[in-house]
Amino acid sequence: MSRALRTAASGMNAQQITIEVISNNIANVNTTAFKKNKAEFQDLMYQQVAVNSIQSSTPGTQTTTDNRIQVGNGVQTASTQKIFQQGDIVATNNELDLAIQGEGFFQLRRPDGSFAYTRDGSFQISADGSIITSSGLAVEPGLSLNSEVLSIKINREGSVEVQEVGGATVTLGNIQLVRFMNNGGLIPLGDNLYAESPSSGQPMYGNPGSSGFGEVVQGYLESSNVDIVEEMIAMITAQRAYEINSKTVKTVEDMMTMANNLKR
């Protein structure tokens, strides 16, 4: 009986984690460039309860077959995986908003000198003319603007041109993108940031629109890839699975009560 209780309890815990993952997805439905999570599970070790040997014979031969009775011990959480599916591209008409259409991340320099990566292209200009994120991280490679700049134009290949006072047009450089062999191996840091890991592979650099890299679209932002309908269906499924596991616990408790009352 105790095995059945532990198995049902592991199922309830797994569905609780599923609900937590779904709730985080729904909470970030309006977060720029958010990538939804998916909980993954695996069954636990099986316990061999008994072995039944069955003998069968044919003319001149005799065969013994072992039918092993194995009982599982429930489920455990294996991992949570980021789904890097493209989100919708939404117009903002802000010249410093950039969306990536396709593969790639923007590279940012953190205060400790390390790099982080993001698909959130809602950029701003700092007091010294650098292009930064809303949290103050500088975009790499760095581009510096001066007080003479009137407007900024960024084409799909990442080339940055500015129009200065007097009508002069100056090319400042290119915005580079970074991609990885395994996006799912990136470490989420919060604030729409990711860090590389051994599972993600080394960063590969390139210009937008080149082989393997997406294009940069100015005046747009990538929205969250969370589908509310899918999340609601997944929530209902998890809720029903949790309910069934809880009923299993109640059933085992009733069976134990009946067994304890046999002597009466």
Backbone torsions as a table, in degrees:
resi	resn	phi	psi	omega
1	MET	NA	-37.8	-176.9
2	SER	-64.8	-33.3	177.8
3	ARG	-62.3	-43.8	179.8
4	ALA	-62.3	-38.3	178.2
5	LEU	-65.4	-44.2	179.7
6	ARG	-64.3	-39.3	-179.8
7	THR	-64.4	-46.5	178.8
8	ALA	-64.1	-38.2	178.7
9	ALA	-64.2	-39.0	177.9
10	SER	-64.9	-36.2	176.8
11	GLY	-65.6	-40.7	177.9
12	MET	-64.3	-40.9	178.5
13	ASN	-64.0	-40.4	179.1
14	ALA	-62.7	-42.7	179.9
15	GLN	-70.1	-30.6	175.0
16	GLN	-62.7	-42.8	177.6
17	ILE	-64.5	-39.8	177.7
18	THR	-58.6	-45.2	179.2
19	ILE	-62.9	-39.5	179.0
20	GLU	-63.6	-41.0	178.5
21	VAL	-65.5	-44.3	179.7
22	ILE	-63.3	-41.0	-179.7
23	SER	-63.7	-36.2	176.9
24	ASN	-67.2	-39.4	176.5
25	ASN	-60.6	-47.7	-178.1
26	ILE	-65.7	-37.8	179.8
27	ALA	-62.6	-27.1	-177.4
28	ASN	-104.2	24.4	-177.0
29	VAL	-63.7	-25.3	179.5
30	ASN	-108.4	12.6	178.5
31	THR	-80.8	128.3	-177.1
32	THR	-59.1	126.5	174.7
33	ALA	61.3	20.6	178.5
34	PHE	-67.1	140.6	176.9
35	LYS	-112.3	126.4	-174.6
36	LYS	-68.9	157.3	178.1
37	ASN	-105.7	155.2	174.7
38	LYS	-135.9	127.8	177.8
39	ALA	-81.8	137.4	178.6
40	GLU	-120.6	141.5	-174.0
41	PHE	-128.2	160.9	174.5
42	GLN	-144.1	150.7	-178.3
43	ASP	-75.1	153.4	-178.0
44	LEU	-85.6	175.8	-177.5
45	MET	-59.5	142.9	178.3
46	TYR	-93.4	143.8	179.5
47	GLN	-108.6	129.4	179.2
48	GLN	-83.4	116.4	-176.4
49	VAL	-87.0	-44.2	-178.3
50	ALA	-159.4	164.3	176.3
51	VAL	-127.5	121.6	177.1
52	ASN	-104.4	121.1	179.4
53	SER	-93.6	127.9	179.3
54	ILE	-118.3	125.9	-179.8
55	GLN	-101.8	134.0	175.3
56	SER	-132.1	146.7	-176.6
57	SER	-133.8	145.1	172.3
58	THR	-125.8	163.4	-179.2
59	PRO	-51.9	114.5	177.8
60	GLY	89.8	-6.8	-179.1
61	THR	-137.3	157.1	174.5
62	GLN	-140.1	127.1	-175.1
63	THR	-119.6	137.1	175.8
64	THR	-113.0	125.5	-179.7
65	THR	-115.3	129.9	177.6
66	ASP	-94.6	117.4	173.7
67	ASN	-97.4	105.2	-175.9
68	ARG	-86.7	129.9	176.5
69	ILE	-95.6	111.2	-177.7
70	GLN	-118.8	137.6	179.8
71	VAL	-121.8	129.7	179.4
72	GLY	-75.9	163.9	-178.4
73	ASN	-114.9	19.8	174.1
74	GLY	108.3	-150.7	-172.2
75	VAL	-135.2	153.7	174.2
76	GLN	-139.1	156.6	178.6
77	THR	-76.9	123.1	179.9
78	ALA	-87.7	-44.5	-178.4
79	SER	-173.1	170.1	166.5
80	THR	-118.6	132.5	-173.7
81	GLN	-114.9	136.9	173.0
82	LYS	-81.3	133.1	177.5
83	ILE	-100.3	107.1	-175.0
84	PHE	-91.3	52.4	174.4
85	GLN	-79.6	143.6	-178.4
86	GLN	-62.9	131.8	173.5
87	GLY	-87.8	168.9	178.6
88	ASP	-65.4	146.6	176.7
89	ILE	-97.3	120.2	-173.9
90	VAL	-115.9	132.5	-179.7
91	ALA	-73.5	136.6	176.0
92	THR	-122.2	-20.5	-178.4
93	ASN	63.3	20.1	173.8
94	ASN	-99.1	124.2	-173.6
95	GLU	-67.6	-14.4	178.1
96	LEU	-99.7	3.5	175.2
97	ASP	-90.2	127.8	-178.5
98	LEU	-128.2	133.4	175.3
99	ALA	-114.7	144.9	176.4
100	ILE	-100.4	118.1	177.1
101	GLN	-98.0	95.2	-176.6
102	GLY	121.1	-156.4	-176.1
103	GLU	-79.2	147.0	172.1
104	GLY	132.6	162.8	177.7
105	PHE	-136.6	154.6	167.8
106	PHE	-82.3	141.9	178.5
107	GLN	-98.5	133.4	-178.1
108	LEU	-124.5	147.0	175.7
109	ARG	-99.8	126.3	-179.4
110	ARG	-87.0	164.5	-177.6
111	PRO	-58.2	-29.3	-179.9
112	ASP	-84.8	4.6	178.4
113	GLY	93.3	-11.3	178.5
114	SER	-79.7	170.2	-177.6
115	PHE	-108.8	148.0	172.1
116	ALA	-130.8	164.8	-173.5
117	TYR	-132.9	144.3	-176.8
118	THR	-149.9	156.6	170.2
119	ARG	-108.4	3.2	177.7
120	ASP	-81.5	106.9	-175.9
121	GLY	-100.3	27.0	177.5
122	SER	-84.1	84.9	-173.6
123	PHE	-95.1	163.8	178.8
124	GLN	-137.9	173.6	176.7
125	ILE	-110.8	128.4	-179.7
126	SER	-80.4	176.2	-178.9
127	ALA	-63.5	-27.7	180.0
128	ASP	-94.6	7.4	175.7
129	GLY	91.9	5.7	179.2
130	SER	-82.5	152.8	174.7
131	ILE	-88.3	122.1	-174.0
132	ILE	-132.5	167.9	174.4
133	THR	-85.7	175.5	179.0
134	SER	-64.5	-21.8	177.6
135	SER	-95.1	5.2	173.0
136	GLY	92.2	8.9	178.9
137	LEU	-84.3	135.7	-176.6
138	ALA	-80.1	139.9	177.3
139	VAL	-79.1	134.5	177.9
140	GLU	-109.6	141.6	-6.2
141	PRO	-69.5	145.0	-172.9
142	GLY	-67.2	139.4	174.3
143	LEU	-124.7	131.1	-175.6
144	SER	-112.6	131.0	178.1
145	LEU	-107.4	149.2	177.3
146	ASN	-109.1	178.7	-175.2
147	SER	-72.9	-8.1	-179.4
148	GLU	-85.6	-7.0	-174.8
149	VAL	-75.1	130.2	177.6
150	LEU	-101.6	-38.0	-179.1
151	SER	-150.8	159.3	-179.1
152	ILE	-124.5	136.1	175.7
153	LYS	-125.9	126.0	-180.0
154	ILE	-123.6	119.3	-179.6
155	ASN	-85.6	179.0	-174.8
156	ARG	-68.5	-17.1	177.2
157	GLU	-92.2	5.0	175.5
158	GLY	87.2	3.2	179.0
159	SER	-72.4	130.4	-175.4
160	VAL	-107.0	119.8	175.7
161	GLU	-120.4	141.8	178.1
162	VAL	-124.5	147.4	174.6
163	GLN	-105.6	124.3	-176.0
164	GLU	-101.6	169.8	176.4
165	VAL	-59.1	130.3	-176.6
166	GLY	103.8	-9.9	176.1
167	GLY	95.1	-2.4	-178.9
168	ALA	-70.2	138.9	176.8
169	THR	-109.0	126.0	-175.9
170	VAL	-124.6	133.4	174.9
171	THR	-90.4	119.5	-176.7
172	LEU	-87.4	-29.7	-176.4
173	GLY	149.0	-158.6	-177.2
174	ASN	-124.6	142.7	170.3
175	ILE	-85.8	124.1	-180.0
176	GLN	-94.3	155.1	173.7
177	LEU	-116.0	160.4	178.9
178	VAL	-127.6	139.0	173.4
179	ARG	-133.6	165.3	-176.4
180	PHE	-131.3	155.2	177.4
181	MET	-64.0	-37.3	-177.1
182	ASN	-132.4	94.6	179.3
183	ASN	-61.7	-32.3	-179.4
184	GLY	-64.8	-17.1	178.8
185	GLY	-86.0	-4.6	178.7
186	LEU	-67.5	149.1	-178.9
187	ILE	-95.1	117.6	176.5
188	PRO	-69.9	130.4	-178.5
189	LEU	-107.1	-5.7	-169.9
190	GLY	85.2	171.7	-177.8
191	ASP	57.3	29.7	-179.2
192	ASN	64.3	24.7	-176.9
193	LEU	-111.9	152.0	175.9
194	TYR	-133.5	153.8	176.0
195	ALA	-123.7	149.3	178.9
196	GLU	-71.5	158.3	177.9
197	SER	-146.1	169.2	175.9
198	PRO	-57.3	-30.0	-179.1
199	SER	-74.5	-29.1	-178.1
200	SER	-79.0	-24.7	-173.5
201	GLY	87.7	172.8	-179.0
202	GLN	-75.2	147.0	177.9
203	PRO	-67.0	141.2	175.9
204	MET	-115.7	130.0	-172.5
205	TYR	-104.2	147.8	177.3
206	GLY	-172.4	168.4	178.3
207	ASN	-85.1	146.8	176.5
208	PRO	-55.5	139.4	178.8
209	GLY	86.9	-10.4	177.0
210	SER	-80.7	177.2	-173.5
211	SER	-56.8	121.8	177.4
212	GLY	86.6	-7.3	-178.0
213	PHE	-112.4	144.8	177.5
214	GLY	-77.2	176.1	178.7
215	GLU	-98.5	154.4	176.9
216	VAL	-97.5	129.4	-179.6
217	VAL	-115.5	116.1	-178.5
218	GLN	-78.9	141.9	178.2
219	GLY	82.9	13.9	179.7
220	TYR	-135.3	159.0	173.1
221	LEU	-132.4	148.7	175.3
222	GLU	-85.0	128.5	179.6
223	SER	-87.7	174.3	178.2
224	SER	-62.2	147.2	178.2
225	ASN	-94.5	16.5	178.2
226	VAL	-75.6	128.0	174.8
227	ASP	-101.7	111.4	-175.3
228	ILE	-58.9	-39.7	-179.0
229	VAL	-62.8	-45.4	178.7
230	GLU	-61.8	-41.3	-178.9
231	GLU	-67.2	-38.3	178.9
232	MET	-65.9	-40.2	177.2
233	ILE	-64.5	-42.8	178.5
234	ALA	-63.6	-35.6	178.9
235	MET	-66.7	-41.7	178.6
236	ILE	-64.0	-42.0	178.6
237	THR	-61.7	-44.5	179.6
238	ALA	-65.5	-39.3	179.2
239	GLN	-62.9	-42.7	179.1
240	ARG	-66.2	-40.8	178.7
241	ALA	-64.3	-39.2	177.0
242	TYR	-63.0	-42.3	-179.5
243	GLU	-63.1	-42.4	-179.7
244	ILE	-65.1	-40.6	177.7
245	ASN	-64.7	-38.0	177.8
246	SER	-65.7	-35.2	176.1
247	LYS	-67.2	-32.7	175.4
248	THR	-62.3	-42.8	177.2
249	VAL	-60.3	-44.7	179.7
250	LYS	-63.6	-40.3	179.3
251	THR	-63.6	-44.8	178.5
252	VAL	-63.0	-39.2	179.1
253	GLU	-64.0	-39.5	177.4
254	ASP	-64.8	-41.3	179.3
255	MET	-64.6	-39.7	177.8
256	MET	-66.2	-37.3	177.8
257	THR	-64.4	-43.1	178.5
258	MET	-63.2	-40.0	179.1
259	ALA	-64.6	-39.4	-179.9
260	ASN	-68.9	-26.4	-177.3
261	ASN	-91.6	1.8	-179.3
262	LEU	-61.9	-37.5	-177.7
263	LYS	-68.2	-15.9	-179.9
264	ARG	-85.9	NA	NA
